[in-house]
Amino acid sequence: MDDDAARVRELAPQTVYRRIDARHVIHDHKPEEFHTAVTAFAGALRGSPAS
């Protein structure tokens, strides 16, 4: 976890942190991993499993 993410966790411990190693435009460089992470996050918000 980088320093910025650690600081966010200090300020908001309920934060979900997911790191995907990619360049700056993550949705372009690692679209499948990005989609999986966003879908899982949205599913958790809805209270249902990700599809």
C-alpha positions in Angstrom: 0.0 0.0 0.0 1.4 3.4 -0.9 1.5 6.4 1.4 -1.6 8.0 -0.1 -3.6 4.9 0.3 -2.4 4.4 3.9 -3.4 8.0 4.8 -6.8 7.5 3.4 -7.2 4.3 5.5 -6.2 6.4 8.5 -8.9 8.9 7.8 -11.5 6.5 6.6 -10.9 3.0 7.9 -13.9 1.6 6.2 -12.3 2.3 2.8 -11.8 -0.6 0.4 -8.4 -0.4 -1.2 -7.7 -2.5 -4.3 -4.3 -2.1 -6.1 -3.9 -3.1 -9.8 -0.4 -2.7 -11.2 -0.9 -0.6 -14.3 0.1 2.7 -15.8 -1.8 5.9 -15.3 -4.9 5.1 -17.4 -5.8 1.8 -15.7 -9.1 1.2 -17.5 -7.2 1.3 -20.8 -4.1 -0.7 -19.9 -5.7 -3.4 -17.8 -9.4 -3.3 -18.7 -10.3 -6.8 -17.5 -8.8 -6.3 -14.1 -10.4 -2.8 -13.8 -13.8 -4.2 -14.8 -13.6 -7.0 -12.3 -12.6 -4.7 -9.5 -15.4 -2.2 -10.3 -18.0 -4.9 -10.7 -17.1 -6.4 -7.4 -17.2 -3.0 -5.7 -20.6 -2.2 -7.2 -21.9 -5.7 -6.2 -20.8 -5.0 -2.6 -22.7 -1.7 -2.6 -25.8 -3.5 -3.8 -25.3 -6.2 -1.2 -25.1 -8.8 -3.9 -22.2 -10.9 -5.3 -20.4 -9.6 -8.3 -21.3 -11.1 -11.7 
